[in-house]
Amino acid sequence: MSNPSKERQYAHMAQQLQLLQANLVKTSEQLEIMSQHCNKNLVGQLGKVHASWFIGSNRFFEEEMLGKQKK
């Protein structure tokens, strides 16, 4: 004996699970894109920090070396 109410509930649940699966796939794709963007920005920021430290240390070194040679 089949129960029409149960069949309808299972059909509805199957539709909801398909929708959930589609949303999870979309969310996963969006997280991957966000991760790629964050990695690009992070690498860019680290590059800027590294360049700043290099320029600053180079200027300090030149001032120390040139300053001591002039005296």
SERO-4910 file (N, C-alpha, C, O; in steps of 0.05 Angstrom, whole numbers):
BEGIN
 pado doro    nc1    nc2    nc3   cac1   cac2   cac3    cc1    cc2    cc3    oc1    oc2    oc3
  Met    A     16    -23      0      0      0      0     17     25      0     35     28     17
  Ser    A     12     43    -19     28     67    -19     12     90     -6    -12     91     -7
  Asn    A     26    107      6     14    129     20     19    154      3     42    163      0
  Pro    A     -2    166     -9      2    190    -26     14    214    -12     29    229    -24
  Ser    A      8    216     13     19    238     29     49    236     32     64    255     28
  Lys    A     58    211     38     87    206     40    101    210     14    123    221     13
  Glu    A     89    201     -8    101    204    -34    104    233    -41    125    241    -52
  Arg    A     84    249    -36     85    278    -41    107    291    -24    121    308    -33
  Gln    A    109    283      1    130    293     19    158    286      9    176    303      9
  Tyr    A    161    261      0    187    253    -10    194    267    -36    217    274    -41
  Ala    A    174    272    -53    179    287    -78    187    315    -72    205    326    -84
  His    A    173    327    -53    180    355    -45    208    356    -33    224    374    -38
  Met    A    215    336    -16    241    335     -4    263    331    -25    284    342    -23
  Ala    A    257    315    -46    276    311    -67    281    337    -82    304    343    -90
  Gln    A    260    352    -87    263    378   -100    280    397    -83    297    411    -93
  Gln    A    275    397    -57    290    414    -39    319    406    -38    337    424    -37
  Leu    A    325    381    -39    353    371    -39    367    379    -65    390    385    -65
  Gln    A    352    378    -88    364    386   -113    371    416   -112    392    424   -122
  Leu    A    353    432   -101    358    460    -99    381    466    -80    398    483    -86
  Leu    A    383    451    -58    405    454    -39    431    447    -53    451    461    -50
  Gln    A    432    425    -69    456    417    -83    465    439   -103    488    445   -104
  Ala    A    446    450   -117    452    472   -136    464    496   -122    483    508   -131
  Asn    A    452    503    -99    462    526    -84    489    520    -72    506    539    -71
  Leu    A    494    496    -64    521    489    -53    542    490    -75    565    499    -70
  Val    A    535    482    -99    554    483   -122    560    513   -128    583    520   -132
  Lys    A    539    530   -129    543    558   -134    560    571   -112    578    587   -118
  Thr    A    554    564    -87    570    575    -64    599    567    -66    617    583    -61
  Ser    A    603    542    -73    631    532    -76    646    547    -98    669    554    -94
  Glu    A    633    552   -120    645    567   -142    652    595   -133    673    605   -139
  Gln    A    634    608   -119    638    635   -110    661    636    -89    676    655    -89
  Leu    A    662    616    -72    684    615    -52    711    612    -66    731    624    -58
  Glu    A    712    596    -87    736    592   -102    745    619   -115    769    625   -115
  Ile    A    726    633   -127    733    659   -139    743    678   -118    763    693   -122
  Met    A    729    679    -95    737    697    -73    766    690    -63    782    707    -57
  Ser    A    771    664    -61    797    655    -53    819    664    -72    840    673    -64
  Gln    A    814    662    -98    833    670   -118    838    700   -116    860    709   -118
  His    A    816    716   -113    819    745   -110    835    753    -85    852    770    -86
  Cys    A    829    739    -63    844    745    -38    874    738    -41    891    753    -32
  Asn    A    879    716    -55    907    709    -58    922    729    -76    945    736    -70
  Lys    A    909    739    -97    921    759   -114    927    784    -98    948    796   -100
  Asn    A    907    793    -83    910    817    -67    931    814    -45    947    832    -40
  Leu    A    932    791    -33    952    786    -12    980    786    -23    998    798    -11
  Val    A    984    774    -46   1010    774    -59   1018    802    -66   1041    810    -63
  Gly    A    999    817    -76   1005    845    -83   1013    862    -59   1032    877    -60
  Gln    A    999    858    -37   1005    873    -12   1032    865     -2   1048    882      7
  Leu    A   1038    839     -2   1064    830      8   1087    842    -10   1108    849      0
  Gly    A   1082    843    -36   1101    855    -54   1106    884    -48   1129    893    -48
  Lys    A   1085    899    -41   1088    927    -35   1103    930     -8   1120    948     -6
  Val    A   1097    914     11   1111    915     37   1141    909     33   1158    923     44
  His    A   1146    888     18   1174    880     13   1189    902     -1   1212    909      6
  Ala    A   1177    915    -21   1190    937    -36   1195    960    -17   1216    973    -19
  Ser    A   1176    966      0   1179    989     19   1202    984     38   1219   1002     42
  Trp    A   1204    960     48   1227    953     66   1253    955     51   1273    965     61
  Phe    A   1254    945     26   1278    946     10   1287    974      5   1310    981      8
  Ile    A   1268    991     -4   1275   1019    -10   1284   1033     16   1304   1048     15
  Gly    A   1270   1029     37   1277   1042     63   1305   1034     72   1321   1050     81
  Ser    A   1310   1008     71   1336    998     81   1358   1007     62   1381   1013     71
  Asn    A   1353   1009     36   1373   1018     17   1380   1048     23   1403   1055     22
  Arg    A   1359   1064     27   1364   1093     33   1380   1096     59   1399   1112     61
  Phe    A   1373   1080     79   1387   1082    105   1416   1073    101   1434   1087    112
  Phe    A   1420   1052     87   1448   1042     82   1464   1063     67   1487   1069     74
  Glu    A   1452   1075     46   1466   1096     31   1473   1120     48   1495   1131     47
  Glu    A   1454   1129     65   1459   1152     83   1481   1145    103   1498   1162    108
  Glu    A   1480   1122    114   1501   1114    133   1528   1112    120   1548   1122    131
  Met    A   1529   1100     97   1555   1097     83   1565   1124     73   1589   1130     76
  Leu    A   1548   1139     60   1556   1165     49   1561   1185     71   1579   1201     69
  Gly    A   1545   1184     91   1548   1203    114   1574   1198    128   1587   1218    136
  Lys    A   1582   1173    132   1607   1167    146   1631   1173    128   1653   1180    138
  Gln    A   1629   1170    101   1651   1176     83   1656   1206     81   1679   1214     76
  Lys    A   1636   1222     83   1639   1252     80   1654   1264    104   1668   1283    101
  Lys    A   1650   1252    128   1662   1263    152   1691   1258    154   1704   1266    173
***
